Amino acid sequence: MVSLAFNLTWHLNSSFYLANSGIPLFAQSITYQILLLIPIVAIEAYVHRKYLKISIPLTLYISFMGNFISTLGGGIALLVAITILSHMLFQSAIFIPLGAFPLLPLEIMVTLIPMFFLSVAIESWLGRWRLKTLDRRKVNQSFWVANAFTYAMLEVVAIAQLIQGYFKGLV
């Protein structure tokens, strides 16, 4: 499936390898992405512990695996979707250079919205699969709340980047 999506994407846009086709926040720095996973996993594990009353090691495992898989899956889905959409709308990939202001913070703010819903879907599915003995509604609720906290944090980071850029006079 991934191979088919990659081949389709490559066929639609042969300059694909040159473009930052819209992966927000995460594509700018792999180190930043990994560092962001630490507080995200901790926050979501805390929420799962409170909502689901499960052990700390299990909450950390569920939070880490869910975020790892949803980050990979969401990144691939976003890359494919943005590439296809940009090709359909602009006949080429959208190129947003590193540090472009205000496009990069705005891109992050916009793409975090669908990524939130995709993360909730992936992580709650994984959570229900791993926590079969718990109430399905409670598990879903835990993942909605956990992701609401962490995605709000990511939106605040993007908004802060936007405000900081205006104060620095980057426009």
C-alpha atoms as a printed R data frame, in Angstrom:
    type eleno elety resid chain resno       x      y       z
1   ATOM     1    CA   MET     A     1   0.000  0.000   0.000
2   ATOM     2    CA   VAL     A     2   2.776  2.435   0.935
3   ATOM     3    CA   SER     A     3   4.668  1.474  -2.219
4   ATOM     4    CA   LEU     A     4   1.576  2.181  -4.329
5   ATOM     5    CA   ALA     A     5   1.103  5.574  -2.658
6   ATOM     6    CA   PHE     A     6   4.780  6.435  -3.122
7   ATOM     7    CA   ASN     A     7   4.732  5.408  -6.795
8   ATOM     8    CA   LEU     A     8   1.538  7.376  -7.387
9   ATOM     9    CA   THR     A     9   3.022 10.407  -5.661
10  ATOM    10    CA   TRP     A    10   6.283 10.132  -7.608
11  ATOM    11    CA   HIS     A    11   4.379  9.732 -10.900
12  ATOM    12    CA   LEU     A    12   2.218 12.766 -10.203
13  ATOM    13    CA   ASN     A    13   5.156 14.966  -9.341
14  ATOM    14    CA   SER     A    14   8.635 14.121 -10.560
15  ATOM    15    CA   SER     A    15  10.128 17.087  -8.674
16  ATOM    16    CA   PHE     A    16   8.784 15.630  -5.435
17  ATOM    17    CA   TYR     A    17  12.239 14.933  -4.012
18  ATOM    18    CA   LEU     A    18  13.051 18.663  -4.131
19  ATOM    19    CA   ALA     A    19  10.020 19.861  -2.208
20  ATOM    20    CA   ASN     A    20   8.948 20.249   1.369
21  ATOM    21    CA   SER     A    21   5.429 19.233   0.531
22  ATOM    22    CA   GLY     A    22   3.822 20.291   3.736
23  ATOM    23    CA   ILE     A    23   5.001 18.092   6.567
24  ATOM    24    CA   PRO     A    24   4.552 20.528   9.435
25  ATOM    25    CA   LEU     A    25   6.921 21.175  12.289
26  ATOM    26    CA   PHE     A    26   8.268 17.650  12.066
27  ATOM    27    CA   ALA     A    27  10.025 17.902   8.695
28  ATOM    28    CA   GLN     A    28  12.052 20.907   9.735
29  ATOM    29    CA   SER     A    29  14.062 18.947  12.260
30  ATOM    30    CA   ILE     A    30  14.053 15.266  13.080
31  ATOM    31    CA   THR     A    31  15.747 16.081  16.387
32  ATOM    32    CA   TYR     A    32  12.961 18.545  17.212
33  ATOM    33    CA   GLN     A    33  10.379 15.883  16.393
34  ATOM    34    CA   ILE     A    34  12.022 13.346  18.673
35  ATOM    35    CA   LEU     A    35  12.352 15.895  21.465
36  ATOM    36    CA   LEU     A    36   8.684 16.857  21.104
37  ATOM    37    CA   LEU     A    37   7.674 13.213  21.489
38  ATOM    38    CA   ILE     A    38   9.042 13.188  25.041
39  ATOM    39    CA   PRO     A    39   6.563 15.709  26.541
40  ATOM    40    CA   ILE     A    40   3.784 14.444  24.272
41  ATOM    41    CA   VAL     A    41   4.230 10.857  25.465
42  ATOM    42    CA   ALA     A    42   4.428 12.039  29.089
43  ATOM    43    CA   ILE     A    43   1.290 14.202  28.853
44  ATOM    44    CA   GLU     A    44  -0.729 11.537  27.064
45  ATOM    45    CA   ALA     A    45   0.463  8.823  29.455
46  ATOM    46    CA   TYR     A    46  -0.660 10.989  32.379
47  ATOM    47    CA   VAL     A    47  -4.108 11.463  30.822
48  ATOM    48    CA   HIS     A    48  -4.444  7.728  30.123
49  ATOM    49    CA   ARG     A    49  -3.424  6.947  33.705
50  ATOM    50    CA   LYS     A    50  -6.106  9.293  35.059
51  ATOM    51    CA   TYR     A    51  -8.876  8.169  32.691
52  ATOM    52    CA   LEU     A    52  -8.175  4.477  32.389
53  ATOM    53    CA   LYS     A    53  -6.644  3.660  35.790
54  ATOM    54    CA   ILE     A    54  -3.935  1.447  34.302
55  ATOM    55    CA   SER     A    55  -0.304  0.977  35.307
56  ATOM    56    CA   ILE     A    56   2.318  3.603  34.552
57  ATOM    57    CA   PRO     A    57   4.451  1.264  32.383
58  ATOM    58    CA   LEU     A    58   1.366  0.348  30.332
59  ATOM    59    CA   THR     A    59   0.357  4.001  29.886
60  ATOM    60    CA   LEU     A    60   3.882  4.894  28.760
61  ATOM    61    CA   TYR     A    61   3.947  1.957  26.349
62  ATOM    62    CA   ILE     A    62   0.532  2.811  24.870
63  ATOM    63    CA   SER     A    63   1.366  6.487  24.603
64  ATOM    64    CA   PHE     A    64   4.778  5.897  23.030
65  ATOM    65    CA   MET     A    65   3.629  3.279  20.533
66  ATOM    66    CA   GLY     A    66   0.505  5.232  19.608
67  ATOM    67    CA   ASN     A    67   2.459  8.423  19.018
68  ATOM    68    CA   PHE     A    68   5.252  6.683  17.153
69  ATOM    69    CA   ILE     A    69   2.839  4.915  14.796
70  ATOM    70    CA   SER     A    70   0.527  7.910  14.355
71  ATOM    71    CA   THR     A    71   3.514 10.174  13.648
72  ATOM    72    CA   LEU     A    72   4.787  7.816  10.943
73  ATOM    73    CA   GLY     A    73   1.335  7.081   9.546
74  ATOM    74    CA   GLY     A    74   0.204 10.676   9.744
75  ATOM    75    CA   GLY     A    75   3.412 11.944   8.188
76  ATOM    76    CA   ILE     A    76   3.092  9.576   5.262
77  ATOM    77    CA   ALA     A    77  -0.626 10.346   4.836
78  ATOM    78    CA   LEU     A    78   0.009 14.084   4.974
79  ATOM    79    CA   LEU     A    79   2.927 13.871   2.559
80  ATOM    80    CA   VAL     A    80   0.868 11.937   0.027
81  ATOM    81    CA   ALA     A    81  -2.246 14.115   0.443
82  ATOM    82    CA   ILE     A    82  -0.396 17.435   0.226
83  ATOM    83    CA   THR     A    83   1.623 16.276  -2.772
84  ATOM    84    CA   ILE     A    84  -1.461 15.122  -4.643
85  ATOM    85    CA   LEU     A    85  -3.454 18.230  -3.725
86  ATOM    86    CA   SER     A    86  -0.622 20.617  -4.592
87  ATOM    87    CA   HIS     A    87  -0.140 18.871  -7.920
88  ATOM    88    CA   MET     A    88  -3.862 19.057  -8.677
89  ATOM    89    CA   LEU     A    89  -4.110 22.735  -7.685
90  ATOM    90    CA   PHE     A    90  -0.723 24.127  -8.754
91  ATOM    91    CA   GLN     A    91   0.620 21.501 -11.196
92  ATOM    92    CA   SER     A    92   3.721 21.121  -8.995
93  ATOM    93    CA   ALA     A    93   4.721 20.564  -5.406
94  ATOM    94    CA   ILE     A    94   4.408 23.422  -2.971
95  ATOM    95    CA   PHE     A    95   7.864 24.526  -1.909
96  ATOM    96    CA   ILE     A    96   8.144 26.200   1.455
97  ATOM    97    CA   PRO     A    97  11.794 26.890   2.214
98  ATOM    98    CA   LEU     A    98  13.210 26.283   5.664
99  ATOM    99    CA   GLY     A    99  12.424 29.229   7.929
100 ATOM   100    CA   ALA     A   100   9.927 30.829   5.527
101 ATOM   101    CA   PHE     A   101   7.865 33.338   7.430
102 ATOM   102    CA   PRO     A   102   4.871 33.491   7.870
103 ATOM   103    CA   LEU     A   103   4.182 30.466   5.650
104 ATOM   104    CA   LEU     A   104   5.824 27.858   7.875
105 ATOM   105    CA   PRO     A   105   3.983 28.711  11.127
106 ATOM   106    CA   LEU     A   106   0.709 29.061   9.194
107 ATOM   107    CA   GLU     A   107   1.333 25.714   7.486
108 ATOM   108    CA   ILE     A   108   1.898 24.122  10.868
109 ATOM   109    CA   MET     A   109  -1.258 25.651  12.342
110 ATOM   110    CA   VAL     A   110  -3.421 24.453   9.458
111 ATOM   111    CA   THR     A   111  -1.984 20.956   9.032
112 ATOM   112    CA   LEU     A   112  -2.148 20.212  12.745
113 ATOM   113    CA   ILE     A   113  -5.951 20.193  12.502
114 ATOM   114    CA   PRO     A   114  -6.320 17.137  10.233
115 ATOM   115    CA   MET     A   115  -3.317 15.555  11.954
116 ATOM   116    CA   PHE     A   116  -5.177 15.794  15.270
117 ATOM   117    CA   PHE     A   117  -8.102 13.792  13.930
118 ATOM   118    CA   LEU     A   118  -5.829 11.271  12.244
119 ATOM   119    CA   SER     A   119  -3.813 10.833  15.452
120 ATOM   120    CA   VAL     A   120  -6.953 10.309  17.522
121 ATOM   121    CA   ALA     A   121  -8.209  7.725  15.031
122 ATOM   122    CA   ILE     A   122  -4.931  5.797  14.871
123 ATOM   123    CA   GLU     A   123  -4.084  5.991  18.574
124 ATOM   124    CA   SER     A   124  -7.576  5.157  19.827
125 ATOM   125    CA   TRP     A   125  -7.738  2.184  17.451
126 ATOM   126    CA   LEU     A   126  -4.393  0.963  18.780
127 ATOM   127    CA   GLY     A   127  -5.534  1.642  22.348
128 ATOM   128    CA   ARG     A   128  -8.778 -0.303  21.902
129 ATOM   129    CA   TRP     A   129  -6.815 -3.157  20.366
130 ATOM   130    CA   ARG     A   130  -4.345 -3.247  23.279
131 ATOM   131    CA   LEU     A   131  -6.896 -2.548  26.048
132 ATOM   132    CA   LYS     A   132  -9.665 -4.922  24.992
133 ATOM   133    CA   THR     A   133 -10.881 -5.460  28.556
134 ATOM   134    CA   LEU     A   134 -11.625 -1.784  29.190
135 ATOM   135    CA   ASP     A   135 -14.768  0.119  28.217
136 ATOM   136    CA   ARG     A   136 -14.386  1.171  24.584
137 ATOM   137    CA   ARG     A   137 -15.991  4.586  25.164
138 ATOM   138    CA   LYS     A   138 -13.652  5.321  28.061
139 ATOM   139    CA   VAL     A   139 -10.619  4.379  25.948
140 ATOM   140    CA   ASN     A   140 -11.806  6.610  23.087
141 ATOM   141    CA   GLN     A   141 -12.440  9.472  25.495
142 ATOM   142    CA   SER     A   142  -8.962  9.115  26.952
143 ATOM   143    CA   PHE     A   143  -7.358  9.412  23.511
144 ATOM   144    CA   TRP     A   144  -9.515 12.413  22.546
145 ATOM   145    CA   VAL     A   145  -8.559 14.272  25.724
146 ATOM   146    CA   ALA     A   146  -4.884 13.277  25.580
147 ATOM   147    CA   ASN     A   147  -4.533 14.413  21.982
148 ATOM   148    CA   ALA     A   148  -6.476 17.607  22.667
149 ATOM   149    CA   PHE     A   149  -3.866 18.562  25.268
150 ATOM   150    CA   THR     A   150  -0.857 17.720  23.129
151 ATOM   151    CA   TYR     A   151  -2.169 19.218  19.901
152 ATOM   152    CA   ALA     A   152  -3.138 22.378  21.762
153 ATOM   153    CA   MET     A   153   0.481 22.513  22.941
154 ATOM   154    CA   LEU     A   154   1.708 22.136  19.348
155 ATOM   155    CA   GLU     A   155  -0.693 24.860  18.145
156 ATOM   156    CA   VAL     A   156   0.615 27.174  20.875
157 ATOM   157    CA   VAL     A   157   4.181 26.512  19.655
158 ATOM   158    CA   ALA     A   158   3.161 27.419  16.085
159 ATOM   159    CA   ILE     A   159   1.299 30.534  17.236
160 ATOM   160    CA   ALA     A   160   4.320 31.545  19.323
161 ATOM   161    CA   GLN     A   161   6.554 31.132  16.250
162 ATOM   162    CA   LEU     A   162   4.184 33.354  14.280
163 ATOM   163    CA   ILE     A   163   4.091 36.042  16.983
164 ATOM   164    CA   GLN     A   164   7.848 35.836  17.507
165 ATOM   165    CA   GLY     A   165   8.407 36.288  13.776
166 ATOM   166    CA   TYR     A   166   6.273 39.422  13.707
167 ATOM   167    CA   PHE     A   167   8.140 40.861  16.703
168 ATOM   168    CA   LYS     A   168  11.467 40.133  15.012
169 ATOM   169    CA   GLY     A   169  10.201 41.889  11.886
170 ATOM   170    CA   LEU     A   170  10.506 38.888   9.578
171 ATOM   171    CA   VAL     A   171   7.616 40.027   7.393
